Amino acid sequence: MKSKFKLEKDKKEELVESIQAYFEKEMDENIGDLKAMLFLDFIMEEIAPVFYNLGVQDSHAYVTKKLDDLFEIEK
């Protein structure tokens, strides 16, 4: 799997540890680095783009509304 997102090594390690902590706390399951990294890769490939695109759409709508407001003031 090749993710569209690039992470610094330190950040990726931090996220892997976070995933491992989540599995241990919420599912009472200890998972290794490889399993956590594969899960992170899945999230980055399949799930993250959905939220990224929603953020872009929300930002676009916000900027568009502000520009419309600005042009209304100028009229």
PAMARZA-68703 format. One line per 4 residues: number of its first residue (from 1); their letters; for each residue x, y, z of C-alpha. Coordinates in steps of 0.1 Angstrom, whole numbers, plus 2048, in hexadecimal, padded with zeros to 3 digits. Each point is the difference from the previous one (the first is absolute). Layout:
# PAMARZA-68703
NUM = a = X/Y/Z; ...
END
This chain:
# PAMARZA-68703
1 = mksk = 800/800/800; 80E/822/7F7; 7F0/81D/813; 7FA/822/7F2
5 = fkle = 80A/80F/820; 825/803/80C; 809/7FF/824; 820/807/812
9 = kdkk = 80F/7E1/80F; 7FB/80D/824; 7DC/808/7F9; 7F9/7DE/7F1
13 = eelv = 810/7EF/81E; 7EB/816/817; 7E0/7F5/7ED; 80A/7DC/801
17 = esiq = 804/802/826; 7DE/811/802; 7F0/7E4/7EC; 810/7E6/816
21 = ayfe = 7F4/812/820; 7DD/802/7F1; 7FF/7DB/7F9; 80D/7F8/822
25 = kemd = 7E8/817/812; 7E0/7FB/7EC; 803/7DD/7F3; 817/7F0/81A
29 = enig = 817/7F5/7E4; 826/806/7FD; 80A/805/7DC; 823/803/7F3
33 = dlka = 811/81C/7EC; 7F9/7EF/7DF; 7DB/7FB/806; 7FC/824/80D
37 = mlfl = 814/80E/7E2; 7EA/7EC/7E7; 7E1/80D/812; 80E/824/7FE
41 = dfim = 807/7FB/7DB; 7DC/7F4/7FA; 7F3/81F/812; 816/817/7EC
45 = eeia = 7F7/7F0/7DF; 7DA/7FA/805; 7F3/816/81B; 815/81F/803
49 = pvfy = 7F9/80C/7DC; 7DA/801/808; 806/817/81E; 81A/815/7ED
53 = nlgv = 7E7/806/7E4; 7E5/809/818; 817/81A/810; 809/80E/7DE
57 = qdsh = 7DB/802/7F7; 7F8/812/821; 81D/818/7FB; 7F4/808/7DD
61 = ayvt = 7DD/806/80C; 80C/816/81C; 817/815/7E9; 7E5/802/7E5
65 = kkld = 7E6/80D/81A; 819/81A/80D; 808/80C/7DD; 7DA/802/7F9
69 = dlfe = 7FC/815/820; 81C/816/7F6; 7F2/807/7DD; 7DE/807/80F
73 = iek = 80F/81A/816; 811/811/7E2; 7DF/802/7ED
END
